[in-house]
Every structure is written in C-alpha cells, then in structure tokens.
C-alpha cells in the first residue's frame, strides 16, 4: 500500500473514438467531474472518424491529448497508438462508451501495489442503463467446444456477492489497466484481431509470461455496451466468427483445437446458417461465412 505522502504513480487513460463524438465527450465529462486520482493523463485516439472531433474533445477536457489516425486501425492497433504516446507507469485502456465513478483508478492501481504478480486488472462493470446490475465480475474460461466464454455475474443484481478481489481468466476489454513493465515484457496488444477477442488473446499471452489477471470490485465503471458496432450488426457477426476461430488457433493445443473444429463443423455452422435463413438475415449469413472463409486465405500468427 502507498502511504498518503507517497507520490502517486502516473496513470494514462487511453480511449478510442470512431464516429461517436458525443459518447466520447460523455466519457471525458465523467473523467473531469468524477475522477479523484491526482496524476492522470488522458489520451483519445480517433480512428479516422468522418468529422474531426478534436475541438469537441478539447472543449470538454482541455488537457487531453487527441491523436487522429489516417485510417481506422481497429481496437488493438488503435490502442497501441495511444500506448506508444503514453507517459504513465500504468495504462488504463477504456472503451469510450463507459463512464467513470469516483476512486475507479485508485482501486486499480492498488492491485499492482498489493500483488507483485499482477499483469492486468479490470474493474467491476455495471450496465449504464441498468445501474446496480452487473455486467462483469470476472471471466469464465473459453469453452473448448464452443470457443466462447461468459462473464461472471452477468445480469445479476449487485448484492455484494462479487465484492472480493480475485484472480480471473481474462481482463475485460472495455476497461483494463496494465503496467508499463508488463507491456515492455509481453508486448503491445495483438493486432491480428482488429475487433473482438483481442483482450482474451492478450490476457493469455500475459499469463504465459507468469503474470496474473485480477478483478477489482472496489473499482466500478458503467458500460453502455456496443455503441460502435451495434448489437446485431453484420460487422460484429464477421469479427466474432473470424476471431473466435483465430483465438482458438492461436491458443489451444492441437487436440483441443481438433475438438473445437469438429464441434464448429457439426453444430455451429448448421445452427447459425439455419438461424440466419429462418430469420431472413442474409447479410449476417454472408458475413458469418466470410468470417469462416477468411481462415483459408490468410496467414495466421501463432503465439
């Protein structure tokens, strides 16, 4: 624990924006009004939005550093741009569709002071539009059959049942703090994914280096959930399909991968194809198959 007289380590808050100026401004307002941590750097990376949001962001948070990418680099590469520009001892990568609560940063930094083996930590997540309802209190492991996992406590009323600090399987990509030491040893976020599953892959990579992933219930963040891609967009269907397979190819031993592939061929493909046909969701069907066929035409990087 740091004493009150110990200088607070610098924390860099990094968030991405893509055509969601007002949502990002809401986040910046919450940081300005609710943040209680004294040594904070705020970096907004804009992934080539149609309109330049720099003026709007600086009008809300004048001290923010705004970086404009020339093209949409996706979640991982966009965050990596911010990481390279950050000066913090700890970096808090946070979705722009979230809002801060008081003492959010303090609780996350505390994990690194209490646990020398901490590699990454995520706060407790509540749904913004249903405050008091949990979205995330840690992650269950990815299922060897389905290639999917679930969030602990998801959609449960928060009655304090997940109020203990604990090790968890993966950080939540919507809000995860990592130390500079870990980034220097493990490397930046994996850029092969573009969108979805990258935080799971990064978590696995960090754990392979001997670090642990923690969940900190004393820190709370509100999440508006899927403001960028939409709940049922074809873009989301493509990347979830493609990256589900990619994650398994990169991180599962050959026998386990065989189990997954068999399950995917016999159950997932027929079920999803039939579902999209019955619901007359032709675009989703097309992008579901594009996500599968991508693997026959692309070189895969393995960890």
N, C-alpha and C positions, 0 to 999 in steps of 0.2 A: 504493500500500500504506500502511496505517496503521501507525505506529510503536507499540511496546508501551505508550508513555506517552500516546498519543492517546486521549481518551475514546471509548468505543465508541458508535456511533450506536444509538439506541433501536430495538428491533425488536418489533413487535406480532404475536403469533401468534394467528390467528383460526381457529376451527373451528366447525362446525355439528353439532348433535345433533338427532336425531329418533327417539325411541323406541329408542335404542341406548346406554343409560346405561353399561353395563359396558364396551362398546367404547370409549366416550369416556373413561371412567376409565382404561383401559389406556394410551391416548394421554397423558393427564395424568401418569400414573406415569412413563412413559418420558421426558417432558419434565423432570419433577422429578429423576429419577435419572440421566439420561444427558446432559441439556443442559449444555454447557460455556460458553455465551455469557452474559456477566455482566449485560447490560442488556436484559432481556426482560419484556414484558408479555403475559399470556395472557388471551384473551377467548373464552368459549364462548357461542355464540348457540344457544339452544334453540328449535327451530321448532315450538312448541306440542305437545310430547310429552304423552302421556296422563297420565303421572305427572311431577310436578315433580322434576327431578333435581338441583336446586341444592345441597341438603345433601350429596348423594353427591359431587358435583364438588368442593365446598369442603373436604370431609373428606380428599380426595386432594391437592388443590392449593389451600391456603387463600388464596393471593394472587390467584387467578383472578378475573376479572370475569365474572359469569354474567348473561346477558341473556335474558329469557323473552319470546318473541313471542306475540301473542294468537292467531295462526293460522300455518299452515305456509306460509311465503313462498317456499319453493323455495331452490335453491342460490345463485343470483345475488343475489336480494333479501335473503336471509338473511345472506349475506356482507357485503352493503352496510350492513346494520345494524351489524355489527361494525366495518366500516371507519369509519363515522361516529363511533364511540365510541373509536377507537384513537388513541393519542398517539405512535406510533412514526414514526421517519423512514423506516422500511421496514416493509412489512406482508407477513407470510408466511401466505397462505391455505392451509390444510392440511386434508385430509379427516380425519374422526375415526377412520377405520379404518386409520390409519397409526401407525407408531411411530418415534420419533427414534433417531438414532445420534449418538455424540459428534462435535462440530465441524460438525454439519449447518448451523447458522446461520452460522458463521464463513465457510464456503466460499461461501455465497450472497451475503453482504454483500460479500465480496471482489470479486465480479464487478462490482458497481457502482463500486468504487474503481478497478478496472483498466480498465473500459470506460465512458467517459462517455456512450456512446450506448445503454447498457443500459436497456431498458424493463422487462423482466421476466426472471426466471431460474427454472429448475426444477432440482432435484437428480436424480441417478441414482435410479431406482426398482428395488428387488428385490421379488420376491414374498415376503411374510411367511412363508408356509407352505412356501416353497422357497428359503430364503436361499441366495444365490450364483447365482440365476437372475434374469436381467434382465427387467424389465417395460418400462422406458422408458429410452432413452438419446438422446432427441430424437424429433421427429415428422417423418414424410414429409408432403409437401403433400397437400391434399384432391384426390382424383381428379376430373377434370372430368366423367367419365361417371357414376361411382357416387355421388359426393357423400360418399365415405368416405376415411379416411386410415389409416395404420398407424404403429405405434411402432417406431422403430429399435431393433434388438437384442432385440425381444420374444421371450421364451422361450429365449434363448441363455444358455449358461453364461458367467458373467463371468470371462473370462481376461485382462481388461485391454484388450480390443480397442476399448473406447469410453472410454478414460481421458484424452482430450484435450478441453479446453474448446472449445466451438464454438457458432456461431450455429445456431439451429434455427427451424423454421417456426412452431411453436406451443408455448406452455407446457403443462405437464401440470396439469389442474385439481385433481388430488389433492394438489399441493404446488407453489405458485408464489409467488415473492417479487416484489413490485412496490414501487417507490419512491413516496413521497408526492408528489414532483414530477410523476411520470407521471400519477398519479390526478388531480391538480389540472389538468393539461393535457388529458388524454384523457377523463376522466370515470369514473364508477363502472362496475361490471360491468353488462352489458346484461341487463335483467330480463325480456325477452320470452320467454326460453327455458325458464325455470323449472328445467329439469334436462337436462343433456347439451348439448354443442356451444357452451355459453356461453364457455368458455375459449378456444375456437378463434376465435369472433367477436371477443372482447376482444383477443386477440393480433393479429388483422388490423387492428383499429382502432388499436392501439398502434403497429404498424408503419407505418400510413398517416401517423402523426404524425412519422415519422423515427427512431423508436427501434428497437432490435433485441431479439430474444428469444434468450436464451442457455441452454445446457445446461451444468451444472457437475458433472462426475463426482467431484470431491473431496468432494462432499456426498452422503450416502447416506440414503435413507429406505426403510422397509419398509411394504409395502401389502397389506392383507388383501383388498381388491378387492370391490366391490359388496355390502357388508354391509347397506346400507339398502334397495335395491330388489330384490335377488336377481338371480341370473344370468339367469333366463328369465321374469321377471315381466311380466304384461300392461302394467303401468305403464311399464316400461322399453321395451317394444315401441312404445307410443304416443309417448313423448317422443323416442325415437331416430328414428322415422319422421317425426314432425312437424318436429323441429328439424333433421333432415338437409335437408329441403326449405327450411326457413326460412333456414338458414345460406346455402344456395346463392342464394336470392332476394335476400338482403342483400349478398352479397359477390362474386357472379360477374357479369361483363359480359353483356349481353343475348345475344350469340351463344353464349357458353359456357353460359349458362343454358338456351338452346334445346337444346343438345346433351344436357345433363343431363335435361331434361324428356322428350325423345324416348327416351333410354335407360331412364328410370324407367317410362314407359308401356309400352314394348315388352318390357322384360326384367324389371325389378324387381317390378312389380305381378303379372304372371303367375307368376313364380317363387315369390314369397313366398306368394301366395294358394294355389297348388297345394301348397306345402310344409306350410302350416298345415292344409289339408284332409286331406292324406295322414296327417299326424301326429295328426289329430283334436284340434288345438289351437284350438278355437272361440273362446276368449277372446282369444287372440293375434291371430287373424284379425280379430275385431271391432275391436280397438284399433289394429291396423295400418291399417284403413280409416278409423277415426276420426282418426288422425294425418294422413291424406291429406285428408279432407273438411274438417278444421279450416281449411285454407287458402282454402276457398270462402266461409267465413263470418266471417273475421277480417281486420281491417285490419293491414297489415304496416308496421313501421317500417324504413326503409332507412337505412344509414349514409351 
